[in-house]
């Protein structure tokens, strides 16, 4: 079995996890839009693709999958997800399964305004959010929300263009700064059709932050929720966390799974206010918090491979050890090799 991880970037650890899961029974292929990609060094084979929004991107991947007998594709980048989800059938007609949620699920998770509406409509707690600056000013005037507030791209990841505004003057300045980030980064692609509503103003959450890996099988059926207490963040990703047993958050993960019906992993960010959880974000992919689950004994890559083979998975693959405290490190990579 050969697997292709697209938009692999610096996710070397995921390449290694899939290689360990496959063993000698297949290859892990990786792709990215630049050869200056650290994870290329860990894979069995690597390829530089056209840019995601290029008209040639899907055709290039389909040809690569056919030539290299790729049985499954998994994307690691939000911008990639809707493109691949829209072309699932074309890949599957050629024997390659796309391990990505359906277009409707990706739309809900990638678009933070749609996430907000989905959560409110399904009676989950989430921070009060506005899609226009005028509505935010009105909410501040009536004290529906108060400073500080968060300013963030409607479509975004990795904390690009995310700021905290402590007063009206900062809100004006940071709103414009976020718009500048959107116009001058890859965020412009998803924002281009609705640039005037591409920034959200959001109530700032307080309390302890948690990360969830909500795991479904390849049919969108709930399997488990892994809960991690966060101790440090860097550029929007978890840097240090500990696996814990929290029944409230495990039940929350199951509730989201049953309403959303995603495939594989759903990475979630949560704040707890006392015993009340507030959902900040949902990412329908392997997130930066997954390695903390893996360190605690969860092996979702192997479970995915067994599901692809139509094997009955060992339930132990998705059971975490509680109290495992992990920290990401920084390592240098010689890109000349």
C-alpha positions in Angstrom: 0.0 0.0 0.0 1.4 3.4 -1.0 0.1 6.6 0.7 0.6 10.2 -0.4 0.7 13.0 2.2 0.1 16.3 0.4 1.2 19.8 1.6 3.5 18.0 4.0 5.6 21.0 5.0 7.4 20.4 8.3 5.2 17.5 9.4 8.2 15.1 9.4 6.8 13.3 12.5 3.6 12.3 10.5 5.7 10.9 7.7 7.6 8.8 10.2 4.4 7.7 11.9 3.0 6.5 8.6 6.2 4.8 7.6 6.3 2.9 10.9 2.7 1.9 10.4 3.3 0.6 6.9 6.6 -1.1 7.7 7.8 -3.0 4.6 4.3 -3.3 3.1 4.2 0.0 1.3 5.7 3.5 0.7 5.0 6.9 2.1 5.0 9.5 -0.7 4.9 13.2 0.1 4.3 16.4 -1.9 4.6 20.1 -1.5 4.8 23.2 -3.8 8.5 23.7 -3.0 11.5 21.4 -2.8 12.6 23.3 0.4 10.4 21.0 2.5 12.0 19.3 5.5 9.6 16.4 5.5 10.8 15.4 2.0 13.9 14.0 3.7 11.9 11.4 5.7 9.7 10.0 3.0 10.2 7.1 0.6 9.5 9.4 -2.3 8.7 13.1 -2.7 7.4 15.3 -5.5 7.1 19.1 -6.1 3.6 19.9 -7.2 2.0 23.0 -8.9 0.5 25.5 -6.5 -2.8 24.3 -4.9 -4.9 26.9 -6.8 -3.2 26.1 -10.1 -5.5 24.6 -12.8 -2.8 21.9 -13.2 -2.8 20.8 -9.5 -5.4 18.1 -9.5 -4.4 16.7 -12.9 -0.8 16.5 -11.7 -1.8 14.6 -8.5 -4.1 12.2 -10.4 -1.3 11.4 -12.8 1.2 11.0 -10.0 -1.1 8.7 -8.1 -1.7 6.5 -11.2 2.0 6.2 -12.0 3.0 5.4 -8.4 0.0 3.2 -7.4 -1.1 5.5 -4.6 -4.0 3.9 -2.7 -4.8 6.8 -0.4 -4.2 10.6 -0.1 -4.2 12.5 3.1 -3.7 16.3 3.2 -2.1 18.2 6.0 -3.0 21.8 5.0 -6.4 23.6 5.3 -6.1 25.3 1.9 -5.6 22.0 0.3 -8.7 20.3 1.8 -11.6 21.9 -0.2 -9.7 21.4 -3.5 -9.2 17.7 -2.8 -12.6 17.2 -1.3 -14.2 18.5 -4.5 -12.3 16.0 -6.6 -12.8 12.9 -4.5 -14.7 11.0 -7.1 -12.1 11.6 -9.8 -9.4 10.1 -7.6 -11.6 7.2 -6.4 -12.5 6.3 -10.0 -8.8 5.7 -10.6 -8.3 3.6 -7.4 -7.1 6.3 -5.0 -9.1 7.0 -1.8 -9.1 10.6 -0.5 -9.1 10.5 3.3 -10.7 13.9 3.7 -14.1 14.9 4.9 -16.9 15.8 2.5 -17.0 19.3 1.0 -19.8 20.4 3.4 -17.7 19.5 6.4 -14.6 21.2 5.1 -16.6 24.3 4.4 -17.9 24.4 8.0 -14.4 23.9 9.5 -12.3 26.1 7.1 -14.8 29.1 7.3 -14.7 30.3 10.9 -18.0 32.2 10.4 -19.6 28.9 9.2 -18.1 27.2 12.2 -19.7 29.8 14.5 -23.1 29.4 12.9 -22.8 25.6 13.0 -21.9 25.6 16.7 -24.7 28.1 17.7 -27.3 26.3 15.6 -26.4 23.0 17.3 -26.3 24.5 20.8 -22.6 24.3 21.5 -20.9 27.1 23.4 -18.5 29.3 21.4 -17.3 32.9 21.7 -19.6 35.7 20.5 -18.4 36.6 16.9 -19.1 39.3 14.4 -18.5 39.3 10.7 -18.5 43.1 10.1 -16.7 45.9 12.0 -20.0 47.8 12.2 -21.7 44.9 14.0 -18.8 44.6 16.4 -19.0 48.3 17.2 -22.7 47.9 17.9 -22.0 44.9 20.2 -19.3 46.9 22.1 -21.6 49.9 22.4 -24.4 47.8 24.0 -21.8 45.8 26.0 -22.8 42.6 24.3 -19.1 42.1 24.3 -16.3 44.0 25.9 -12.6 44.7 25.2 -10.3 42.9 24.8 -11.5 41.3 21.6 -9.8 39.1 19.0 -9.4 40.1 15.4 -8.8 37.2 13.0 -9.1 36.1 9.4 -12.4 34.3 8.6 -10.3 31.8 6.6 -6.9 31.3 8.2 -4.5 29.1 10.1 -1.3 29.3 12.1 -2.2 32.6 13.8 -1.5 34.6 10.7 -3.2 38.0 11.1 -4.6 37.2 14.6 -4.5 40.1 17.0 -5.8 41.1 20.4 -7.4 44.6 20.5 -7.7 46.2 23.9 -9.5 49.4 22.9 -11.2 51.1 20.0 -8.1 52.6 18.5 -6.3 49.2 18.5 -9.4 47.6 16.9 -9.3 50.0 14.0 -5.6 49.6 13.5 -5.5 45.8 13.9 -8.5 45.3 11.6 -6.6 47.0 8.8 -3.5 45.1 9.7 -5.3 41.8 9.5 -6.8 42.8 6.1 -3.2 43.5 4.9 -2.1 40.0 6.0 -5.1 38.5 4.1 -4.3 40.4 0.9 -0.6 39.5 1.0 -0.6 35.8 2.0 -2.2 32.6 0.8 -5.3 33.6 2.8 -6.3 35.8 -0.2 -7.4 32.7 -2.2 -10.3 31.7 0.0 -11.1 35.3 0.9 -11.1 36.7 -2.6 -14.9 36.2 -3.3 -15.9 38.0 0.0 -13.1 40.3 1.0 -15.4 42.7 2.8 -16.5 39.9 5.2 -13.1 38.2 5.5 -12.3 39.3 9.1 -14.0 38.3 12.3 -14.2 40.2 15.6 -14.5 37.8 18.4 -15.0 37.7 22.2 -11.8 36.8 23.9 -12.0 33.6 25.8 -10.4 33.1 29.2 -9.6 30.0 31.2 -7.6 26.9 30.6 -7.1 25.8 27.0 -7.4 22.2 25.8 -6.9 20.4 22.5 -9.1 17.5 21.3 -8.4 14.9 18.7 -11.9 13.7 17.8 -11.5 10.5 15.8 -14.0 9.0 13.4 -13.5 6.1 11.1 -13.5 6.3 7.3 -17.3 6.2 7.3 -17.6 9.2 9.6 -18.5 7.0 12.6 -17.4 8.1 16.1 -14.5 6.2 17.7 -13.0 8.3 20.5 -11.9 11.7 21.8 -8.4 12.3 23.1 -8.1 15.3 25.5 -4.9 17.3 26.0 -4.3 20.1 28.5 -2.2 22.8 26.9 0.7 24.4 28.6 2.3 26.3 25.8 1.5 27.5 22.3 3.7 28.7 19.4 2.4 30.3 16.1 -1.1 28.8 16.7 0.2 25.3 17.4 0.4 23.4 20.6 4.0 23.3 22.0 3.5 21.5 25.3 0.5 19.4 26.5 -0.5 16.5 28.7 -3.1 13.9 28.0 -5.9 14.0 30.7 -9.2 12.2 31.4 -12.0 14.7 31.2 -15.5 13.2 30.7 -17.1 16.6 29.9 -14.7 17.1 27.0 -14.9 13.5 25.8 -18.7 13.9 25.7 -18.3 17.2 23.8 -16.1 15.5 21.2 -18.6 12.7 20.7 -21.4 15.3 20.3 -19.5 17.2 17.7 -18.6 14.0 15.8 -22.2 13.0 15.6 -23.4 16.4 14.3 -20.5 16.9 11.9 -19.7 13.4 10.6 -16.1 14.2 9.7 -13.6 11.6 8.4 -10.5 10.7 10.4 -9.2 13.3 12.8 -10.9 16.5 13.9 -8.5 18.9 15.7 -10.4 21.1 18.1 -9.4 24.0 20.4 -11.4 24.4 23.6 -11.4 26.8 26.5 -13.0 25.8 29.9 -14.8 28.4 31.9 -15.4 26.4 35.1 -17.2 23.3 33.9 -18.4 24.9 30.7 -16.5 24.2 27.5 -16.3 26.8 24.8 -15.3 25.7 21.3 -12.8 28.1 19.6 -11.9 26.3 16.4 -12.3 23.0 14.5 -9.8 21.7 11.9 -10.8 18.7 9.8 -7.3 17.2 9.5 -4.3 16.0 11.5 -3.5 19.1 13.6 -0.4 20.3 15.4 -1.8 18.7 18.6 -1.9 15.1 17.2 1.7 14.2 18.1 0.8 14.6 21.8 -1.9 11.9 21.3 0.6 9.7 19.5 3.2 10.1 22.3 0.5 8.8 24.6 0.0 5.6 22.7 -2.7 6.5 20.1 -1.8 5.3 16.6 -4.3 6.9 14.1 -2.0 6.3 11.1 -2.0 2.6 11.7 -5.8 2.6 12.3 -6.3 4.4 9.0 -4.2 1.8 7.2 -6.1 -1.0 8.7 -9.4 0.7 7.8 -8.2 1.0 4.2 -7.4 -2.7 4.2 -10.9 -3.4 5.6 -9.3 -5.0 8.6 -10.9 -4.9 12.0 -8.7 -2.5 14.0 -7.3 -3.3 17.4 -9.2 -0.9 19.8 -5.9 -0.4 21.7 -4.7 1.7 18.8 -7.1 4.5 19.8 -6.6 4.3 23.6 -4.4 7.0 25.2 -2.3 6.7 28.3 -3.4 9.4 30.8 -0.8 11.8 32.3 1.7 11.8 29.4 3.4 15.2 29.3 5.2 16.0 26.0 7.0 19.0 24.5 7.9 19.8 20.9 11.6 20.4 20.3 13.4 22.4 17.6 15.8 20.4 15.3 18.0 21.5 12.4 17.7 19.7 9.1 20.4 19.6 6.4 18.4 20.4 3.3 21.5 19.7 1.1 21.2 15.9 1.7 
